[in-house]
C-alpha cells in the first residue's frame, strides 16, 4: 500500500501528458499524504483534464467528506465488489495520478527503512486510480477525491521485498502490494476504454522500469 508520494509540478504534468496550458493555475504541496490535496488526470470530451482533489476517495454514500476509514488505496482485485469503489469502477471513472516518486517501507533489516521508487528512464510515473465527485447535500458543495489502485506483488522480484511481513503467512501468501503504472501509450485506453479494456492494463511494471534505493539517513528521520 502506498501512503506517500511526490507529485510533479503543474507545468511538468501539462507537458508530459500533453494537456496544454488551458488549466487554471493550481497549487498542491509536492509531497502528498492521505487526505491531502493532490492532482489527477481524468477524461473529458476535449482530452485529459487536470483536477485537484483529496487523496482518499469519498464514496457517494458518505455522510461527510471527513472519513474515519482509509480510502487512499484500493485493491484492484476487489474493485467490482467493494461498495466504496464499485460504482466509480463500473462507470469508468478512472484517472492517472502523476508522481515523480513514491515511497514504500522495507523491513528486511528488522526495522523500517524507507525506499524511494522513481522510473529508470527519468519520466514521471502515471499511476492508476479512480476518482469521484462527492456532493454535500447540506451545502451543495462538490468535493473531488481519488484513490490509488494496487495489485498483489508477492511474485514481483522488487516489490515483494516491501512492507512488513506477516509472520503467520507463507512467503507466497503475504499479499504484498504495488501501485500500477499506466504507460503513456496506454493512457487513452485507461481513461476511455471499457472495463474489460481497463482490466487488461492492471499489471505490474517490470523490475527494469524501477530506479529504487533506500532514502538517505537524514530523509529517513524526516519520514517517520
Beta strands, then each sheet from edge to edge (+ up, - down):
strand 1: 4-6
strand 2: 31-33
strand 3: 37-42
strand 4: 49-55
strand 5: 73-75
strand 6: 94-99
strand 7: 101-106
strand 8: 113-119
strand 9: 125-135
strand 10: 142-152
strand 11: 177-179
strand 12: 210-214
sheet 1: 2+ 1- 7+ 8- 12+
sheet 2: 5+ 10+ 4+ 3- 6+ 9-
sheet 3: 5+ 10+ 11-
end
